[in-house]
């Protein structure tokens, strides 16, 4: 027991007010932080991270010793390190996929993200996944184009079919594209409005365990959690925003507390007595 409070620390207190324990459900991204900053965030919040996206191509031009240090830190904390989809697409377009896979495996990456956000693949999902698996790499696939606007009925149906093909080939998760803006892309309209019919179709097709929604800013994060509740998986959350997302997920944010599907459900607990400290 924490003798300064008499209630047993933060975990016991959260239980008292009805905050249920949750598995890690957010994949934050590192857009090029220095190793010390990343290590600090891992020390503070690794238990909240489903994975860590070493995002964009920043890790390729940073000092390699620093990149290796960051990947090793994630592994030490039990957080899978995942590369973003852009470097994969460029590797394929330049005819150097095998070299890219070798590089990722050699650096200690756990999972690569594949996609067709700004290129088109000619090779099959099964061929690509097999080559990744041969190097000990897991695969996730990103649904949606970066520059073609939000999903339409037709493009969403095509994306769902493509996602099923990648899952059949051995991919572990499907990421729903939202870029850095969460506007005019994927499940978001040109004005940033959340198209719930898109998200519903994707969850119906793949479930919450497989579908992961990019939510790069506060409006997109809150919209997803307000609509789906705490079980939705989010990605592309900046490291410094992770704790804000997770207090919102648990109904500990003033805006979240107003939503019945997020507000903590307090169970009956013995009345707290300050005498517990003195005793």
FIVEXZA-483068 format. One record per residue (C-alpha): residue number from 1; residue in three letters; x, y, z. Coordinates in pm, 1 decimal. Layout:
# residues N
   nr  rest         x         y         z
  NUM   Ala         X         Y         Z
...
# end
This chain:
# residues 279
   nr  rest         x         y         z
    1   Unk       0.0       0.0       0.0
    2   Unk     111.5     353.8     -74.7
    3   Unk     133.3     501.7     275.6
    4   Unk     109.5     855.6     139.3
    5   Unk    -244.3     789.8      16.3
    6   Unk    -364.5     483.1     203.0
    7   Unk    -546.6     350.0    -103.8
    8   Unk    -285.4     129.9    -269.1
    9   Unk    -165.6     347.5    -560.4
   10   Unk    -306.3     452.3    -895.3
   11   Unk    -416.1     107.4   -1017.1
   12   Unk    -625.0      45.0    -705.1
   13   Unk    -774.5     392.1    -722.4
   14   Unk    -870.4     351.8   -1088.9
   15   Unk   -1043.7      26.4   -1002.0
   16   Unk   -1235.5     199.9    -723.6
   17   Unk   -1375.6     462.4    -959.3
   18   Unk   -1475.5     202.0   -1217.9
   19   Unk   -1197.8     221.8   -1476.4
   20   Unk   -1167.1    -126.2   -1623.9
   21   Unk    -824.0    -266.3   -1715.7
   22   Unk    -769.5    -262.9   -2093.1
   23   Unk    -514.5    -432.5   -2316.6
   24   Unk    -285.0    -209.5   -2525.4
   25   Unk    -502.7     -69.5   -2804.7
   26   Unk    -306.0     221.5   -2950.2
   27   Unk      -9.7     215.0   -3188.3
   28   Unk     170.2     549.7   -3155.9
   29   Unk     419.2     662.8   -3415.6
   30   Unk     769.8     797.5   -3402.0
   31   Unk     815.3    1056.9   -3679.8
   32   Unk    1182.0    1103.8   -3598.9
   33   Unk    1222.4    1159.5   -3225.8
   34   Unk    1567.5    1128.7   -3072.8
   35   Unk    1640.5     801.2   -2887.7
   36   Unk    1628.7     957.4   -2541.5
   37   Unk    1281.6    1103.0   -2603.0
   38   Unk    1152.9     773.1   -2736.3
   39   Unk    1304.0     578.9   -2447.2
   40   Unk    1132.7     815.8   -2202.7
   41   Unk     794.2     759.8   -2365.7
   42   Unk     845.5     383.8   -2360.4
   43   Unk     932.2     392.6   -1991.3
   44   Unk     617.8     592.7   -1922.9
   45   Unk     366.3     433.3   -2159.4
   46   Unk     486.9     103.6   -2309.2
   47   Unk     204.1     -79.6   -2129.4
   48   Unk     -43.6     123.2   -2337.7
   49   Unk     118.0      53.4   -2677.2
   50   Unk      -2.3    -229.1   -2902.2
   51   Unk     293.5    -153.9   -3129.2
   52   Unk     524.1     134.8   -3215.9
   53   Unk     534.3     259.6   -3573.3
   54   Unk     880.1     375.9   -3676.7
   55   Unk     710.0     599.6   -3924.4
   56   Unk     776.5     768.1   -4256.9
   57   Unk    1130.4     712.0   -4387.0
   58   Unk    1301.9     916.0   -4114.7
   59   Unk    1463.1     606.9   -3964.9
   60   Unk    1645.6     543.9   -4293.2
   61   Unk    1837.0     872.5   -4293.7
   62   Unk    1889.8     910.2   -3918.1
   63   Unk    2218.3     784.2   -3775.3
   64   Unk    2182.3     407.0   -3789.5
   65   Unk    2312.5     362.5   -3436.0
   66   Unk    2028.8     581.0   -3310.0
   67   Unk    1772.7     390.4   -3517.1
   68   Unk    1895.6      58.3   -3380.9
   69   Unk    1885.3     196.7   -3027.6
   70   Unk    1520.1     297.1   -3065.8
   71   Unk    1415.8     -37.7   -3209.8
   72   Unk    1603.4    -219.3   -2932.1
   73   Unk    1432.3      -2.3   -2670.1
   74   Unk    1089.1     -95.2   -2804.1
   75   Unk    1181.9    -462.5   -2798.5
   76   Unk    1313.4    -436.6   -2441.2
   77   Unk     972.9    -302.8   -2335.8
   78   Unk     786.8    -575.9   -2525.8
   79   Unk     645.2    -337.0   -2787.7
   80   Unk     658.2    -459.8   -3150.3
   81   Unk     836.8    -214.2   -3380.5
   82   Unk     657.6    -159.5   -3714.6
   83   Unk     774.7      30.9   -4019.7
   84   Unk     539.8     264.3   -4205.9
   85   Unk     400.1     179.8   -4547.3
   86   Unk     576.8     451.2   -4747.5
   87   Unk     923.0     289.9   -4746.8
   88   Unk     765.1     -40.6   -4851.3
   89   Unk     592.0     117.2   -5150.0
   90   Unk     908.7     293.5   -5261.9
   91   Unk    1111.8     -27.9   -5224.7
   92   Unk     866.2    -214.4   -5447.0
   93   Unk     853.6      64.5   -5705.7
   94   Unk    1236.0      70.3   -5719.1
   95   Unk    1261.0    -307.6   -5753.9
   96   Unk    1435.9    -350.4   -5417.1
   97   Unk    1178.1    -525.1   -5199.2
   98   Unk    1411.6    -806.0   -5093.4
   99   Unk    1680.9    -556.3   -4994.4
  100   Unk    1421.3    -365.4   -4793.0
  101   Unk    1305.2    -680.3   -4616.3
  102   Unk    1664.7    -774.0   -4537.5
  103   Unk    1724.3    -426.8   -4396.6
  104   Unk    1416.6    -438.8   -4172.5
  105   Unk    1501.6    -784.6   -4042.5
  106   Unk    1863.7    -686.4   -3984.1
  107   Unk    1761.8    -383.0   -3777.9
  108   Unk    1534.1    -587.9   -3554.8
  109   Unk    1198.1    -469.3   -3690.5
  110   Unk     909.8    -697.5   -3590.5
  111   Unk     648.6    -609.2   -3852.3
  112   Unk     632.2    -421.0   -4180.7
  113   Unk     338.8    -229.4   -4317.5
  114   Unk     248.7    -294.2   -4680.1
  115   Unk      11.0     -88.0   -4887.1
  116   Unk     -76.6      80.7   -5212.7
  117   Unk    -136.2     431.9   -5086.3
  118   Unk      47.3     602.8   -5373.1
  119   Unk     166.1     311.2   -5590.3
  120   Unk      13.1      -5.9   -5731.7
  121   Unk     140.3    -355.0   -5656.0
  122   Unk     195.4    -608.6   -5929.2
  123   Unk     302.4    -892.6   -5699.5
  124   Unk      54.6   -1099.4   -5503.6
  125   Unk      -7.9   -1061.3   -5133.4
  126   Unk      87.9   -1424.6   -5074.4
  127   Unk     424.5   -1377.8   -5245.1
  128   Unk     509.8   -1066.1   -5046.2
  129   Unk     396.8   -1208.2   -4712.5
  130   Unk     591.5   -1529.2   -4772.7
  131   Unk     909.8   -1330.7   -4838.0
  132   Unk     856.0   -1128.0   -4521.6
  133   Unk     782.8   -1436.3   -4312.6
  134   Unk    1097.6   -1604.0   -4442.1
  135   Unk    1290.8   -1322.8   -4271.1
  136   Unk    1093.6   -1341.7   -3946.4
  137   Unk     883.7   -1034.1   -4025.0
  138   Unk     511.0   -1006.7   -3963.0
  139   Unk     297.4    -804.1   -4204.3
  140   Unk      12.4    -556.7   -4175.4
  141   Unk    -164.0    -404.4   -4475.6
  142   Unk    -295.8     -50.7   -4513.0
  143   Unk    -634.3       1.1   -4677.2
  144   Unk    -699.2     310.5   -4886.6
  145   Unk    -526.6     552.8   -5118.4
  146   Unk    -355.1     865.6   -4989.3
  147   Unk    -461.9    1101.2   -5268.4
  148   Unk    -793.7     967.6   -5400.7
  149   Unk   -1026.3    1114.9   -5139.3
  150   Unk   -1244.5     929.4   -4888.5
  151   Unk   -1385.0     584.4   -4952.2
  152   Unk   -1683.2     552.5   -5183.0
  153   Unk   -1912.5     250.4   -5186.4
  154   Unk   -1713.9     105.7   -5476.3
  155   Unk   -1364.2     177.3   -5343.6
  156   Unk   -1457.5      52.0   -4996.5
  157   Unk   -1583.5    -277.5   -5137.6
  158   Unk   -1259.8    -315.1   -5331.8
  159   Unk   -1056.1    -235.2   -5020.9
  160   Unk   -1244.3    -494.5   -4814.8
  161   Unk   -1180.5    -760.5   -5079.5
  162   Unk    -813.0    -664.7   -5088.0
  163   Unk    -792.5    -676.4   -4711.1
  164   Unk    -938.9   -1026.2   -4703.8
  165   Unk    -678.8   -1138.3   -4958.3
  166   Unk    -395.0   -1005.2   -4740.2
  167   Unk    -538.0   -1171.5   -4430.9
  168   Unk    -567.0   -1500.1   -4621.3
  169   Unk    -201.8   -1455.9   -4719.7
  170   Unk     -98.4   -1422.4   -4354.4
  171   Unk    -117.6   -1051.1   -4266.2
  172   Unk    -202.7    -990.9   -3901.8
  173   Unk    -378.7    -651.9   -3911.8
  174   Unk    -543.1    -408.2   -4152.1
  175   Unk    -476.5     -36.3   -4110.7
  176   Unk    -731.3     219.2   -4231.7
  177   Unk    -552.7     511.6   -4399.3
  178   Unk    -602.9     863.0   -4257.6
  179   Unk    -267.8    1029.3   -4334.8
  180   Unk    -157.7    1312.9   -4102.4
  181   Unk    -475.0    1518.3   -4155.4
  182   Unk    -772.8    1282.6   -4112.0
  183   Unk    -946.4    1483.7   -4383.7
  184   Unk   -1047.7    1386.1   -4738.3
  185   Unk    -912.8    1034.7   -4692.7
  186   Unk   -1032.5     693.1   -4576.1
  187   Unk   -1318.9     724.0   -4327.7
  188   Unk   -1299.9    1105.6   -4314.9
  189   Unk   -1471.7    1356.9   -4540.5
  190   Unk   -1307.4    1662.4   -4695.3
  191   Unk   -1409.3    1868.8   -4391.2
  192   Unk   -1271.9    1610.4   -4148.0
  193   Unk   -1613.4    1468.4   -4062.7
  194   Unk   -1612.7    1103.2   -3953.8
  195   Unk   -1797.9     878.5   -4200.7
  196   Unk   -1937.1     621.7   -3959.4
  197   Unk   -2080.7     405.1   -4237.4
  198   Unk   -1726.2     340.7   -4363.1
  199   Unk   -1599.8     246.6   -4018.7
  200   Unk   -1903.1      24.2   -3955.4
  201   Unk   -1845.3    -166.4   -4280.0
  202   Unk   -1480.3    -224.0   -4194.5
  203   Unk   -1552.0    -340.5   -3840.6
  204   Unk   -1827.6    -569.8   -3967.2
  205   Unk   -1587.7    -717.8   -4223.3
  206   Unk   -1281.7    -756.8   -3999.2
  207   Unk   -1368.7    -697.9   -3633.3
  208   Unk   -1193.3    -484.7   -3374.3
  209   Unk    -904.4    -729.7   -3331.3
  210   Unk    -790.5    -690.5   -3693.0
  211   Unk    -904.9    -344.3   -3806.7
  212   Unk    -691.5     -55.9   -3679.9
  213   Unk    -796.6     301.1   -3758.5
  214   Unk    -542.5     576.0   -3811.9
  215   Unk    -638.7     873.2   -3593.2
  216   Unk    -363.9    1133.1   -3626.0
  217   Unk    -528.0    1428.1   -3450.3
  218   Unk    -756.6    1509.7   -3159.9
  219   Unk   -1085.2    1535.3   -3357.5
  220   Unk   -1030.9    1198.4   -3527.8
  221   Unk    -924.1    1028.3   -3204.1
  222   Unk   -1221.1    1155.5   -3006.1
  223   Unk   -1467.0    1082.7   -3288.0
  224   Unk   -1354.8     720.2   -3310.1
  225   Unk   -1370.3     665.0   -2933.8
  226   Unk   -1703.9     845.3   -2896.3
  227   Unk   -1857.8     626.8   -3164.3
  228   Unk   -1706.9     286.0   -3094.9
  229   Unk   -1617.3     309.1   -2728.7
  230   Unk   -1293.1     191.3   -2566.8
  231   Unk   -1244.0    -125.7   -2771.6
  232   Unk   -1143.8      41.7   -3101.5
  233   Unk    -777.6      14.8   -3200.4
  234   Unk    -609.9     339.5   -3306.7
  235   Unk    -279.4     412.2   -3476.2
  236   Unk     -71.5     708.2   -3597.4
  237   Unk    -115.6     878.4   -3260.7
  238   Unk     180.1    1102.8   -3180.9
  239   Unk     379.4     983.4   -2881.6
  240   Unk     310.6    1298.7   -2683.8
  241   Unk     -64.1    1250.6   -2740.0
  242   Unk     -79.9     887.0   -2630.7
  243   Unk    -170.1     952.5   -2267.5
  244   Unk    -442.9    1197.6   -2372.1
  245   Unk    -595.0     933.6   -2598.1
  246   Unk    -578.9     673.2   -2323.9
  247   Unk    -742.5     888.2   -2055.3
  248   Unk   -1015.5     962.5   -2308.2
  249   Unk   -1051.5     589.6   -2379.5
  250   Unk   -1100.5     529.7   -2005.2
  251   Unk   -1349.0     811.7   -1950.1
  252   Unk   -1100.3    1019.6   -1749.7
  253   Unk   -1122.0    1319.5   -1983.7
  254   Unk   -1395.6    1577.7   -1922.6
  255   Unk   -1536.5    1533.2   -2274.0
  256   Unk   -1527.8    1153.1   -2253.8
  257   Unk   -1705.7    1148.9   -1917.2
  258   Unk   -2016.0    1283.0   -2091.1
  259   Unk   -2037.6     967.7   -2306.7
  260   Unk   -2206.8     669.6   -2146.7
  261   Unk   -1998.6     421.3   -2347.6
  262   Unk   -1676.0     572.6   -2209.3
  263   Unk   -1769.6     686.5   -1857.6
  264   Unk   -1626.6     460.3   -1584.3
  265   Unk   -1885.6     223.7   -1436.7
  266   Unk   -1817.8     242.0   -1065.2
  267   Unk   -1880.5     -75.3    -869.7
  268   Unk   -1968.3     -67.1    -501.3
  269   Unk   -1652.5     -32.1    -292.9
  270   Unk   -1596.2      15.0      80.1
  271   Unk   -1597.5     377.0     185.9
  272   Unk   -1246.8     518.0     198.5
  273   Unk   -1130.5     627.3     539.6
  274   Unk    -838.1     855.7     604.6
  275   Unk    -767.5     646.5     913.8
  276   Unk    -618.3     385.6     680.7
  277   Unk    -315.1     615.0     655.1
  278   Unk    -274.2     655.5    1028.8
  279   Unk    -324.2     285.8    1098.2
# end
